[in-house]
Amino acid sequence: MWRIARGFFGCVPCSPLVQREFSRHIGVLVFQCKPSAKTTFRRIVKKNFLAPWPRRRFIQSLSAAAGSLGVFGCGSSNNPVTVTGAGGNTAAGGASSPSNNSANKPAGGAPPGGPAAGGTRPLTPSITISPLPSISFVGGTAGTQSLAQFVRVPAGYDAPRFTLQGALPVGVSFDNQSGVLSYDGNGPAPQITNLSLAATADPLPDYIATLSLTSSAGGALLPWTVGHFFRQGDVPAGQSVRADIGDFQAEIRNRWPDGSVKFAVLSGRCDFTAGTPRMLALLRGVAAAGTPLSEANLVAASPNIVVQVGAAAVALTSVIGSPVRQLLQGPVASEWQYRLPVSGDSQLCVWLYVRLYKGGRVEFMASIENGHFDFTGAGNRVGRVVVTSGATTLYDSGANVDIKSHTRMVCASGHSGKLWIGGDPGIVPRHMSSYVQASAAVPAFQATSISDNAYGSFAQSYTPYAQHNLPGNQLGGAGDHSSIGWLPRWDACWAVAADPRAYRAVLVNSFASAAYSVHFRSGTTRDVVAYGEHPTVIRAQSAGHTVPGGRAFWSGQYGGDWDVSHGWLPGYTAYLLTGDYWHLEELQFYVKWDHYTGNVSYRGNATGLVVRNRQMRGVAWGLRNLGLCAALTPDDHPERANYVNAFGASMVWMEAYHTNALGVLTEPENWGDPGGHAFWESDYAVGSLCWIADMKLLAGAQQTAHQTLIQRVGAGLVKRYAAGSDPTGWLWSHQPYRLYLAPGAWAGYVAGHSETQRQALIDANYGITYQRFTGLPRDPSWDNGFIRNTSGGNVHPNSWATKSSFGSDYFEYGMSALAMCVNQNVPGAVTAFSRILSAVNYNSCKAGLSNDPRWGIAPRA
């Protein structure tokens, strides 16, 4: 799309972020537009796009003019034309993809005709189809023909209004509301040519976003459930989420501080044509009334679920009436979580997550857990697993499964983890990627599309205790892995493009996380163990300790513990997509393992501090997981306030400790490791602090500490990306692996290490640090507009190789953290980030993000 725009008015010197927004909003405007429109288009772009106006002013002005230009369709009964406005048929991740077939409209990126970032209502579109195909009636026989067949209105718009231009024969009339031509049967057989049809459609007044659903099976009133994160204020307090279908419900699980909806689980039923996307408009308004489905309705549906583990079997009928919790309650879908202990085993139990839909359809997840917080009787269990519903076998492992201690096993194949009674409708959702990024649910990304190559290695189907895309021996080892980042690679690809291949990989790798021995469930409450249950207990965590199953990847045995310094984000994105409570529990399990395997005093007994006794990258990923767990654990969950307090208390501790003038986050303990001197580990933490700030969890002193810390470390990062003319800053284009923060020899990573922990002795500014790093006086001419690859230092800065592609490198780590500092209004962050965008080699570097977008985070504003 941007290439098309460049063809109209030449090279435009503006940031790639603005280019992306331009491409999304202009949509198919420049696709087959009237020749006279090009002059208008150029004038608008010159006046609005190049001027330093706010982005929204530009979008509104351009969109208003777009509505008057008119867009030609193809005018064929076989090719209905989608009514498009400024958004057009926007492809996943924001790439424009004009299409006359609504079945081909992807749901990622901007909504059809809607706002790319969810911040502007969709604008009234107009379309002109000229000429229409010839239309004939049979003489003497009254009849009608619908011209509305040539127009499809995307989700988010009301019914179209039609205007017909051209001469109509005697006896033929046209209805502007329905778009129907009528012949009364009088006179000779009408032959009508040279008609032009114009159509406009108003946006639905309460439109929020578009959701696309595709069923592989097809059928009438197929049921579905998805999770959806909402931007603050989009669904105000007192309102709920609606959709433009009859059978729909929204269960609100989280709200923003102003009472608006943050996260909801959406369920519905609608008709599907196999393989054809069904576009839904999500709207704000009053929830539809209805009687919630009850366990009595579940009994009437007769699911008759039985899970056999080895020689023992458990049945749903034995626990109906006593669920651990009700997960959904509504007239379209209700869901219950049940615990079924396996007879004769103190550790083994089956968990059923059973969802009943209106009409009697049942889907469920069967998950086997081996072990509680109490290790008594812990050990691996071996047995064949079979799941049946009456006489129908829904899952059979086919052979014995080695169910490792303190792991979970989902009894399913495929990607969803679900078993269906009555057949799987095979529905895959596509959320609107631009809205998800704008909402703060995930970071915003510089990539606007994902290459097909990137999806090639993504796991698409789950096998219990298989590795899938999670790390093997590399867990705890050196080097980058696709699981590492603010989002793992597969999660980041989904966030950019909402592609079904990434969607399946997100879910499959969440299930794969269950194979680590990190699952501590309370033997008393049956919930994930709480902070306060065992305030002075520490659980073993690594090789040589006593977690049954051994350390996973040193021995080659899958089912060991987890290294937080190389930890990924388990369960979170899968929960965002599906609303399935199993995935949220997975994240909770990892957060609590991190707590209970840490030093008791460092974690603040039952407080849950994530601040020390680990490398700074471990602090970064631990805080990320904790903060996101606090953000999405349901507001009424008994442990939710403790997750929030654990994060807030960690902010208070860190703000009081990390006071050095460079604004770099260092390791409080002397590990004999270069982590305290690594820019990039601090960058991980800075980005995590900023992202969690977007979630608006804290208040009072905790909120003050959090913001004070962000501004302090953000200011340091801005100085890291300073121009060559700033003698007190680092040179922005040269980001190293490690550095000296204070004077002292470097020998084996140890000598001088403790000195850098004495905050007052750390350098007063980055100019001093940079000169010691290079061994040369700081020269402004070194800032020549090129981004450089990482070097070990003590070499002339201009000898650093020019970077050719963004990937997993130290420059990108800081760049991404800097983008998130922009979101937090850190002074100077916008200017520093703009310096990157204006680099001579920025565009060539950015191209690599289509293969791996993880380290190319963009400012959200």
MARKOLSE-448503 format. One line per field, with one value per residue (C-alpha): x negated, y, z negated; residue number from 1. Coordinates in pm, whole numbers, plus 50000, padded with zeros to 5 digits. Layout:
<rs>
east	X  ...
north	Y  ...
up	Z  ...
nr	NUM  ...
</rs>
This chain:
<rs>
east	50000  49724  49553  49872  49891  49527  49613  49855  49632  49279  49059  49203  48954  49166  49131  49217  49473  49659  49618  49784  50076  50113  50125  50385  50617  50604  50703  50822  50871  50593  50704  50887  50979  51121  50855  50977  50919  50542  50505  50720  50521  50189  50321  50446  50122  49908  50114  50183  49936  49618  49725  49645  50008  50121  50187  50559  50606  50444  50655  50980  50898  50785  51078  51331  51195  51181  51554  51609  51373  51576  51417  51494  51596  51601  51979  52039  52301  52021  51809  51998  51810  51736  51832  51508  51412  51075  50987  51072  51012  50711  50507  50358  50109  50210  50112  50382  50531  50814  51053  51397  51472  51574  51471  51112  51119  50873  50947  50602  50488  50746  51113  51289  51372  51274  51000  50656  50580  50929  50922  51142  51491  51517  51609  51898  51777  51907  51878  51983  52029  52031  52153  52372  52422  52718  53047  53339  53700  53952  54214  54558  54436  54384  54055  53772  53394  53173  52886  52780  52612  52328  52241  52134  52114  51835  51883  51920  52157  52532  52743  52639  52837  52848  52861  52919  52813  52939  53266  53524  53783  54155  54282  53949  53883  53603  53616  53329  53351  53354  53163  53429  53539  53907  54090  54472  54523  54656  54506  54240  53961  53728  53357  53163  52803  52562  52676  52448  52512  52383  52399  52312  52325  52304  52084  52267  52259  52126  51867  51548  51366  51410  51375  51344  51433  51372  51517  51354  51678  51953  52311  52600  52571  52224  52102  51776  51592  51299  51115  51093  50890  51043  50877  50950  51272  51398  51665  51747  51857  52221  52204  52117  52003  52256  52224  52427  52566  52857  52698  52416  52289  51992  51855  51653  51354  51143  51201  50977  50949  51226  51461  51444  51407  51049  51091  51400  51482  51716  51943  52193  52364  52396  52413  52095  51997  51698  51372  51540  51465  51764  51710  51864  51883  51820  52030  52075  52418  52649  52604  52890  53104  53151  53161  52811  52749  52723  52572  52920  52897  52558  52704  52979  52714  52579  52209  52119  51749  51511  51131  50926  50567  50398  50628  50830  51122  51307  51648  51799  52126  51950  51877  52166  52316  51981  51758  51441  51563  51800  51600  51880  52244  52481  52769  52539  52261  52187  51869  51760  51424  51426  51163  51169  50905  50774  50856  50562  50320  50252  50106  50284  50611  50811  50938  51233  51323  51671  51856  52224  52373  52728  52870  52694  52349  52067  51695  51448  51083  50948  50620  50429  50216  49954  49863  49950  49734  49683  49433  49547  49584  49448  49311  49384  49697  49723  50044  50251  50501  50844  51131  51481  51831  52071  51967  51758  51381  51272  50904  50671  50299  50254  49971  49857  49772  49500  49682  49399  49418  49562  49664  49995  50107  50388  50582  50615  50439  50468  50422  50725  50689  51066  51282  51633  51946  52137  51842  51583  51698  51329  51367  51052  51078  50882  50868  50800  50425  50408  50670  50497  50168  50337  50516  50189  50265  49942  49665  49698  49467  49273  49343  49664  49666  49510  49337  49466  49117  49161  49446  49266  49124  49423  49583  49939  50054  50005  49852  49822  49464  49327  49095  49275  49116  48995  48622  48432  48079  48067  48284  48032  47764  47624  47775  48109  48404  48739  48913  48726  48857  49140  49345  49215  49169  49495  49691  49532  49616  49977  49983  49864  50074  50333  50251  50409  50067  49941  50271  50225  49861  49960  50200  49980  49680  49895  49992  49626  49541  49739  49458  49225  49221  49342  49705  49777  50146  50274  50384  50631  50795  50735  50627  50280  50093  50129  49842  49957  49998  49629  49449  49121  49102  48865  48895  48597  48539  48240  48008  47895  48212  48518  48784  48884  48832  48489  48378  48541  48283  47951  48049  48260  48566  48862  49031  48779  48770  48755  48482  48641  48348  48435  48802  49079  49435  49645  50021  50077  50138  50328  50563  50603  50712  50936  51050  50979  50903  50655  50408  50441  50369  50057  49925  50021  49833  49514  49542  49583  49298  49077  49183  49154  48818  48657  48472  48732  48597  48536  48895  49019  49166  49527  49499  49386  49099  48925  48616  48293  48088  48104  47966  48143  48294  48448  48595  48727  48908  49026  49179  49336  49503  49613  49753  49947  50078  50201  50358  50565  50639  51014  51095  51300  51031  50916  50546  50570  50497  50187  50050  50099  49935  49639  49570  49628  49406  49134  49156  49115  48806  48647  48709  48532  48234  48165  48055  47737  47684  47679  48029  47917  48067  47795  47781  47811  47602  47249  47309  46961  47146  47144  47517  47473  47271  47502  47696  47934  48042  48135  48322  48530  48633  48702  48934  49116  49167  49315  49546  49689  49742  49979  50197  50262  50251  50117  50227  50084  49721  49673  49786  49560  49260  49335  49355  49052  48848  48964  48873  48530  48431  48607  48397  48087  48202  48263  47901  47793  47949  47809  47680  47306  47324  47425  47100  47287  47455  47364  47358  47701  47587  47329  47488  47246  47283  47136  46954  46789  47025  46747  46367  46190  46026  46231  46095  46299  46625  46551  46291  46461  46807  46907  46785  47048  47313  47217  47457  47270  46951  47112  47025  47200  47297  47269  47014  46758  46856  46838  46486  46363  46536  46367  46043  46081  46196  46561  46592  46929  46835  46883  47257  47289  47647  47581  47696  47407  47375  47256  46886  46695  46545  46191  46202  46263  46643  46650  46494  46816  46993  47308  47619  47812  48111  48287  48281  48173  47902  47820  47916  48267  48315  48255  48452  48757  48729  48695  49018  49198  49049  49222  49551  49469  49390  49026  48874  48654  48774  48959  48653  48424  48654  48690  48311  48341  48622  48416  48107  47969  48004  48326  48555  48320  48285  48660  48724  48588  48869  49115  48936  48901  49082  48995  48725  48886  49128  49276  49423  49795  49868
north	50000  50241  50167  50264  50589  50666  50631  50923  51178  51041  50966  51103  51169  51058  50791  50427  50442  50723  50537  50236  50440  50607  50271  50135  50432  50499  50134  50085  50454  50458  50129  50205  50560  50812  50995  51327  51200  51185  51563  51584  51301  51475  51801  51632  51443  51750  51962  51708  51424  51624  51891  51837  51788  51532  51197  51199  51538  51397  51083  51274  51520  51256  51028  51308  51379  51008  50983  51232  51068  50759  50421  50217  49857  49588  49582  49212  48983  48738  48995  49188  49498  49569  49917  50066  50385  50509  50171  49960  49587  49590  49276  49119  49345  49648  49562  49672  49392  49507  49227  49206  48881  48925  48568  48674  48962  48891  49024  49133  49491  49763  49669  49700  50066  50112  50273  50120  50189  50163  50530  50678  50576  50424  50694  50688  50516  50566  50358  50403  50108  50221  50083  49812  49500  49502  49417  49248  49178  48952  49157  49144  48968  49170  49108  49246  49242  49344  49576  49538  49212  49421  49566  49400  49613  49522  49466  49790  49960  49997  49901  50090  50360  50350  50610  50506  50722  50663  50649  50385  50262  50308  50060  50024  50184  50178  50161  50360  50175  49816  49868  49677  49745  49661  49607  49625  49411  49688  49776  49593  49388  49639  49624  49855  49963  50237  50257  50370  50266  50468  50334  50481  50328  50489  50345  50177  50437  50198  50019  49908  49654  49374  49004  48744  48379  48096  47745  47451  47253  47503  47476  47650  47816  47684  47784  47960  48140  48382  48617  48987  49269  49618  49955  50171  50369  50184  50006  50250  50152  50050  49914  49576  49428  49339  49202  49224  48871  48736  48472  48651  48709  48879  48780  49068  48943  49257  49633  49937  50176  50393  50094  50040  49685  49554  49184  48982  48632  48647  48358  48326  48114  48195  48037  47955  47855  47623  47809  48150  48418  48544  48910  49034  49389  49428  49708  49876  49880  49697  49322  49109  48949  48574  48284  48142  47780  47569  47239  47095  47186  47018  46701  46714  46731  46395  46445  46125  46213  45946  45978  45664  45695  45357  45120  45395  45589  45902  46026  46373  46247  46200  46572  46753  46976  47048  47239  47406  47724  47841  48000  48127  48195  48308  48225  48133  47952  47838  47665  47482  47361  47022  46829  46449  46275  45950  45668  45529  45811  46104  46324  46243  46409  46498  46852  46903  47244  47178  47435  47398  47604  47701  47423  47152  47142  47058  47125  47043  47020  46723  46800  46556  46702  46512  46674  46933  47180  46903  46661  46361  46071  46272  46091  46016  45820  45593  45487  45493  45779  45739  45990  45882  46023  45734  45485  45742  45761  46124  46079  45782  45822  45482  45388  45454  45815  45907  46178  46368  46496  46847  46871  46886  46691  46799  46504  46617  46645  46932  47288  47384  47133  47081  46776  46818  46614  46636  46734  47011  47313  47400  47774  47987  48356  48645  48943  49287  49316  49693  49718  49458  49649  49980  49836  49762  49390  49337  49576  49766  49641  49803  49506  49540  49192  48850  48649  48300  48177  48274  48032  47730  47604  47684  47388  47337  47035  46933  46610  46560  46601  46694  46994  47179  47527  47555  47543  47222  47222  47594  47664  47802  47816  48107  48263  48383  48150  48212  48180  48481  48835  49047  48806  48477  48478  48294  48527  48833  48703  48660  49013  49156  48957  48744  48459  48119  47952  48180  48136  47758  47792  48023  47762  47459  47614  47714  47349  47250  47467  47222  46968  47157  47062  47401  47326  47381  47349  47390  47071  47278  47528  47320  47647  47752  47784  48131  48356  48340  47964  47884  48213  48057  47750  47719  47451  47298  47427  47287  46997  46822  46919  46709  46802  46457  46424  46584  46895  46874  46947  46871  46507  46499  46417  46644  46752  46945  47294  47630  47894  48233  48420  48255  48235  48293  48413  48098  48101  48476  48526  48198  48325  48658  48472  48206  48315  47956  47954  47668  47907  48170  47903  47811  48166  48163  47835  47983  48300  48098  47861  48168  48280  47952  47851  48182  48296  48350  48683  48819  48745  48919  48602  48609  48946  48808  49049  48995  49212  49029  48711  48671  48826  49144  48959  48721  49021  49152  48835  48763  49112  49082  48752  48875  49203  49041  48777  49056  49234  48937  48734  48803  49100  48881  48612  48581  48601  48887  49162  48971  48957  49333  49395  49171  49382  49711  49615  49518  49868  50031  49817  49879  50254  50281  50070  50165  50525  50543  50842  50633  50502  50146  49853  49640  49315  49367  49056  48980  48684  48690  48740  49030  49081  49390  49545  49439  49720  49471  49301  49640  49709  49396  49521  49879  49751  49525  49809  50025  49757  49672  50044  50039  49796  50056  49816  50032  50322  50541  50499  50193  50381  50675  50443  50271  50595  50746  50439  50442  50808  50752  50448  50587  50903  50682  50496  50825  50920  50582  50678  51032  51217  51244  51612  51534  51502  51356  51076  50746  50737  50611  50396  50193  49960  49706  49372  49490  49785  49922  50130  50250  50271  49941  49649  49380  49034  48721  48918  48945  49212  49546  49388  49467  49823  49879  49786  50085  50324  50643  50528  50463  50717  51053  51036  50814  51039  50926  50562  50583  50727  50457  50196  50309  50437  50742  51101  51129  51263  51398  51296  50932  51000  50952  50827  50453  50192  49964  49600  49518  49524  49429  49776  49915  49969  50277  50329  50370  50027  49872  49703  49867  49679  49527  49372  49390  49062  48951  49201  49452  49759  49619  49537  49900  50030  49829  49946  50304  50265  50164  50465  50679  50527  50643  51000  50985  51323  51298  50948  51065  51250  50956  50711  50942  50933  50559  50601  50853  50630  50579  50201  50191  50068  49788  49686  49694  49451  49169  49213  49044  48720  48781  49087  49030  49295  49560  49716  50053  50335  50294  50666
up	50000  49908  50237  50420  50227  50302  50670  50641  50478  50462  50161  49838  49556  49261  48998  49074  48796  48973  49301  49143  49014  49353  49528  49289  49307  49677  49740  50095  50164  50421  50569  50894  50800  51046  51248  51111  50758  50795  50791  50480  50326  50384  50239  49924  49872  49927  49692  49418  49435  49456  49211  48843  48750  48497  48653  48576  48747  49058  49055  49011  49288  49532  49455  49501  49847  49926  49881  50165  50411  50489  50553  50862  50822  51083  51133  51184  51037  50964  50785  50516  50412  50049  49936  49807  49634  49520  49378  49679  49691  49467  49451  49144  48979  49179  49536  49776  49980  50205  50285  50434  50256  49896  49823  49870  49625  49343  48999  48887  48913  48938  48950  49281  49303  48941  48736  48748  48385  48247  48153  48426  48525  48873  49123  49366  49683  50035  50346  50706  50940  51300  51522  51378  51591  51827  51655  51830  51736  51908  52091  51936  51622  51307  51130  50918  50925  50633  50704  50340  50446  50585  50244  49922  49610  49369  48999  48810  49058  49076  49379  49694  49871  50250  50525  50884  51176  51528  51715  51615  51867  51808  51552  51370  51030  50776  50394  50238  49906  50030  50353  50547  50908  50967  51296  51290  51599  51823  52156  52360  52200  52037  52127  51894  51953  51848  51487  51206  50847  50552  50199  49860  49514  49173  48900  48618  48339  48073  48282  48102  48314  48564  48491  48766  48715  48961  48926  49099  49072  49147  49030  48861  48519  48443  48095  48015  47734  47752  47518  47596  47436  47458  47455  47153  47199  47507  47300  47018  46669  46672  47026  47169  47498  47767  48119  48436  48395  48192  47971  47791  47437  47276  46937  46793  46595  46559  46553  46579  46283  46436  46443  46819  46947  46974  47052  47137  47253  47553  47656  47935  48197  48566  48909  49099  49447  49424  49481  49517  49254  49062  48969  48644  48516  48144  47997  47661  47502  47264  47233  47362  47093  47066  46824  46761  46848  46532  46427  46466  46833  46842  46697  46959  47234  47106  47181  46986  46979  46842  46820  46771  46644  46634  46448  46277  46423  46314  46434  46462  46312  45977  45936  46105  45838  45673  45917  45794  45964  46232  46511  46737  46659  46928  47161  47450  47262  46908  46797  46483  46352  46180  45988  46004  45782  45926  45687  45492  45579  45345  45620  45944  46042  46350  46405  46636  46782  46920  47132  47226  47508  47583  47796  47595  47760  47512  47538  47264  47174  46978  46800  46580  46298  46106  45777  45516  45325  45070  45227  45020  45257  45549  45851  46212  46307  46608  46779  47094  47109  47271  47272  47370  47390  47368  47635  47825  47774  47794  47706  47673  47605  47770  47535  47183  47103  46853  46656  46489  46134  46094  46459  46644  46948  47179  47317  47676  48007  48253  48134  47923  47639  47659  47704  47845  47799  48126  48341  48340  48545  48596  48539  48544  48449  48596  48368  48510  48464  48473  48201  47983  48011  47936  47633  47443  47429  47623  47725  48052  48325  48607  48835  49037  49188  49132  49403  49479  49398  49034  48981  49118  48789  48567  48390  48513  48315  47953  47830  47452  47328  47670  47685  47965  47999  47640  47565  47514  47377  47444  47140  46895  47165  47359  47667  47793  47835  48003  47666  47522  47552  47420  47629  47769  48143  48216  47988  48151  48500  48391  48248  48580  48827  48641  48878  48795  48806  48529  48343  48336  48228  47938  47801  47866  47690  47396  47359  47400  47098  46888  46919  46683  46316  46196  46103  45734  45648  45295  45128  44925  45159  45477  45642  45756  45427  45270  45155  44796  44759  44698  44622  44506  44730  45026  45288  45467  45815  46001  46073  45758  45572  45512  45765  45895  46267  46266  46446  46784  47042  46884  46855  47168  46959  47023  46704  46498  46357  46530  46555  46499  46656  46987  46917  47165  47110  47060  47101  47126  47498  47523  47250  47431  47744  47598  47254  47146  46774  46814  46982  46710  46450  46645  46605  46236  46183  46329  46120  45802  45891  45933  45585  45396  45539  45439  45129  44854  44733  45082  45181  44865  44714  44842  45020  45355  45433  45769  45727  45639  45607  45985  46302  46412  46709  46456  46273  46607  46709  46356  46328  46673  46585  46243  46376  46659  46422  46193  46491  46612  46302  46262  46041  45806  45769  45404  45498  45748  45493  45380  45735  45763  45427  45515  45821  45639  45346  45595  45745  45404  45332  45673  45671  45335  45450  45812  45768  45978  46205  46524  46464  46529  46339  46183  45989  45613  45540  45660  45886  46039  46367  46616  46578  46364  46647  46931  47092  47252  46929  46789  47115  47067  46726  46840  47114  46870  46622  46897  47039  46700  46635  46935  46738  46464  46172  45891  45676  45400  45296  45514  45823  45734  45692  46021  46218  46043  46130  46494  46534  46377  46579  46888  46868  46857  47167  47349  47269  47405  47738  47735  48040  48098  48008  47648  47445  47145  47344  47499  47879  47989  48282  48083  47826  47674  47501  47171  47023  46712  46504  46276  46278  46210  46384  46554  46485  46527  46485  46112  46034  45982  45998  45643  45691  45957  45706  45492  45652  45558  45731  46069  46341  46332  46699  47006  47173  46914  46953  47333  47334  47097  47315  47638  47494  47718  47672  47771  48127  48254  48610  48512  48528  48904  48924  48945  48693  48602  48508  48157  48082  47771  47739  47723  48099  48307  48317  48695  48733  48608  48899  49033  48929  49218  49045  48711  48521  48176  48097  47825  48026  48077  47709  47613  47912  47802  47441  47565  47765  47448  47270  47533  47416  47063  47171  47064  47162  47470  47564  47875  48004  47929  48104  48403  48433  48499  48751  48948  48967  49317  49287  49083  49361  49465  49101  49043  49328  49112  48863  49097  49015  48641  48500  48132  48095  48313  48068  48164  47958  47910  47934
nr	1  2  3  4  5  6  7  8  9  10  11  12  13  14  15  16  17  18  19  20  21  22  23  24  25  26  27  28  29  30  31  32  33  34  35  36  37  38  39  40  41  42  43  44  45  46  47  48  49  50  51  52  53  54  55  56  57  58  59  60  61  62  63  64  65  66  67  68  69  70  71  72  73  74  75  76  77  78  79  80  81  82  83  84  85  86  87  88  89  90  91  92  93  94  95  96  97  98  99  100  101  102  103  104  105  106  107  108  109  110  111  112  113  114  115  116  117  118  119  120  121  122  123  124  125  126  127  128  129  130  131  132  133  134  135  136  137  138  139  140  141  142  143  144  145  146  147  148  149  150  151  152  153  154  155  156  157  158  159  160  161  162  163  164  165  166  167  168  169  170  171  172  173  174  175  176  177  178  179  180  181  182  183  184  185  186  187  188  189  190  191  192  193  194  195  196  197  198  199  200  201  202  203  204  205  206  207  208  209  210  211  212  213  214  215  216  217  218  219  220  221  222  223  224  225  226  227  228  229  230  231  232  233  234  235  236  237  238  239  240  241  242  243  244  245  246  247  248  249  250  251  252  253  254  255  256  257  258  259  260  261  262  263  264  265  266  267  268  269  270  271  272  273  274  275  276  277  278  279  280  281  282  283  284  285  286  287  288  289  290  291  292  293  294  295  296  297  298  299  300  301  302  303  304  305  306  307  308  309  310  311  312  313  314  315  316  317  318  319  320  321  322  323  324  325  326  327  328  329  330  331  332  333  334  335  336  337  338  339  340  341  342  343  344  345  346  347  348  349  350  351  352  353  354  355  356  357  358  359  360  361  362  363  364  365  366  367  368  369  370  371  372  373  374  375  376  377  378  379  380  381  382  383  384  385  386  387  388  389  390  391  392  393  394  395  396  397  398  399  400  401  402  403  404  405  406  407  408  409  410  411  412  413  414  415  416  417  418  419  420  421  422  423  424  425  426  427  428  429  430  431  432  433  434  435  436  437  438  439  440  441  442  443  444  445  446  447  448  449  450  451  452  453  454  455  456  457  458  459  460  461  462  463  464  465  466  467  468  469  470  471  472  473  474  475  476  477  478  479  480  481  482  483  484  485  486  487  488  489  490  491  492  493  494  495  496  497  498  499  500  501  502  503  504  505  506  507  508  509  510  511  512  513  514  515  516  517  518  519  520  521  522  523  524  525  526  527  528  529  530  531  532  533  534  535  536  537  538  539  540  541  542  543  544  545  546  547  548  549  550  551  552  553  554  555  556  557  558  559  560  561  562  563  564  565  566  567  568  569  570  571  572  573  574  575  576  577  578  579  580  581  582  583  584  585  586  587  588  589  590  591  592  593  594  595  596  597  598  599  600  601  602  603  604  605  606  607  608  609  610  611  612  613  614  615  616  617  618  619  620  621  622  623  624  625  626  627  628  629  630  631  632  633  634  635  636  637  638  639  640  641  642  643  644  645  646  647  648  649  650  651  652  653  654  655  656  657  658  659  660  661  662  663  664  665  666  667  668  669  670  671  672  673  674  675  676  677  678  679  680  681  682  683  684  685  686  687  688  689  690  691  692  693  694  695  696  697  698  699  700  701  702  703  704  705  706  707  708  709  710  711  712  713  714  715  716  717  718  719  720  721  722  723  724  725  726  727  728  729  730  731  732  733  734  735  736  737  738  739  740  741  742  743  744  745  746  747  748  749  750  751  752  753  754  755  756  757  758  759  760  761  762  763  764  765  766  767  768  769  770  771  772  773  774  775  776  777  778  779  780  781  782  783  784  785  786  787  788  789  790  791  792  793  794  795  796  797  798  799  800  801  802  803  804  805  806  807  808  809  810  811  812  813  814  815  816  817  818  819  820  821  822  823  824  825  826  827  828  829  830  831  832  833  834  835  836  837  838  839  840  841  842  843  844  845  846  847  848  849  850  851  852  853  854  855  856  857  858  859  860  861
</rs>
